[in-house]
């Protein structure tokens, strides 16, 4: 692993105390607040800083120039500190509930439905990954989930966070390390989205992905799609492979790619391995999510060793290291053991068996 990535992983996952092996603590300005954190990467035009609450801050201009060195070790905020600060941030109309792994911010009086959903989703994620040989390590920061009273309030919160999103029921914001959703719509639709976004949060906080590594979206979104079905978070995590199928993704593949047997399916697999472009265009976004699900679901269910290799390989790349098409395809073939066309054919036959 790249030295910078290894050092940061130690901080994020709690395997190192103090700052003797890395940069020192700094004080910096975020809006009207004076915060403390450790610099991760210093680019000519911006400085990336990890705050004490696990948030990533990008400092530019005067904010970058006016940081102050602090002669103290880096210590993450405790769960109690974070809870107090979240209560101050969201005010008296909200409550902050504590679970084993989460701090859940929600409108007062909404009960335990949201904390239970997040905890259940996380436990299912850890159980599923561990059974497939994926190395899990808990981070040093409690995971934060923010539930706004309705969609308008959620979009206002996203705007406050400077996050651009449209027509969503919730998101995982990698920089803030928070899931943001709302309690004002159709429960089943929102719950599906929350399971997807909670899988992202669990992955980024338990060593499956890295927040400071460029990871192909077919890997990250394939994982998110896998955990959307409610059967994935039941006590048995879906008793059979068929129970764990994402039906929406499967329907897209049946309608668009003849169940995976059309030549366009192999082309989509090849395009996703090499680049993220299919996710960036409205006409191909649904296809990208569906094919990514099929790729990761096949690996998890039929080739768990290769599944684990893909996840460990992508997570251990250098901090913010560029990832071009050649590197992505070369890594894929090395981790999976076949080229994209042969892999697409195996995925197609797997889908047919379902």
C-alpha positions, 0 to 999 in steps of 0.5 A: 500500500502507498505510504500516505494511504497506509498512514491514513488508513491507520488513523481512520481505522484506529490502528495508530495513536498520535501523529508521530508517523504523519503530519501534525495537527492543524487549526483551520477555518470552516465558515465561522468555525475554528476546527482542528484536523490533520492534513491528508494531501497538500495540492498546489490549489487545495489542502485536504484535511481530516477533521476530528469528527471524520469529515473531510475538508477541502481548503482553498485560497485564504483558508489554505494559507491561514492554517495554524500548526498545533502542538497536540496529537490528533484525537478523534471526537468521542461519540459523546462529543459528536452527539453534543455537537450534532445536537447543537448543529440541528437544534431542539426540533431534532434528537440524536439517538445513539446505537452500537454503530450510529448517531442518528439525527431525526425529528423528535418523536419518530421512535426507533424505526430509523435507528433500527433500520440503520443498525440492521442494514449495517449488521447484514452488511458486515455479516455478508462481507465477512462470510465472503472473506472480505477483511473488515476493520472498524473505523474510529468515527461513529457513523452519522445518519441524518433524517430530515422531516421531509424531502424539502428539508432534506434538499435544503440540508444538502444545499447547506452542505454544498451537495448537488442532488436531484430526485433522490430519497437519500445519499451518502456524502463521502466528504461529511461521512453522513447519510442524509435522508428524509421521513416524508415519503413512501417508506418502502422506497425510502428504505430501499434507498437507505439500505443502498446508501447505508451500504456505502457508509458501512463500506467506507467506514469498515475498510471495504472502500477508502474515502481517499482512494479513487474507486471504480463506480461499478465496484461502489455502486454494485455494492450499494445495489446489492443491499437494496433488497429488504431480504438482504437485511433480514436475520438470515440475509436472504435464505437463497441466492434468488432471495438476494436478487435486486429485482429492479436491476434484474428487470433492467438487464432482462429488458435491455440486455436479453438477460445478459446474453446480448452483445451490448451486455459485454460492451457495457461490462467492458465500458464500466471496468474501463471508466465511469462514463455510463454513470454520468449520462441520464440515458445510461445511468440505470443501465450502469447501476444494473450491470454493476449490480450483476457484476458484483453480485456474481462475484460475491455469490460465485467467486467470493475470493475474486470478490474479496480481491477486487475490494481489497485491491481497490481500497489499498491503492494510493491516496487520490492516485489517478486511475486510467483505463489501462490501469483499471482493466489491467487490475480487473484482469489480475484480480478476477482472472479473466478478460471482460468478455469472458467475465461477462459471459459467466455473469450472463449464465449466472443470471440465467440460473436465477 
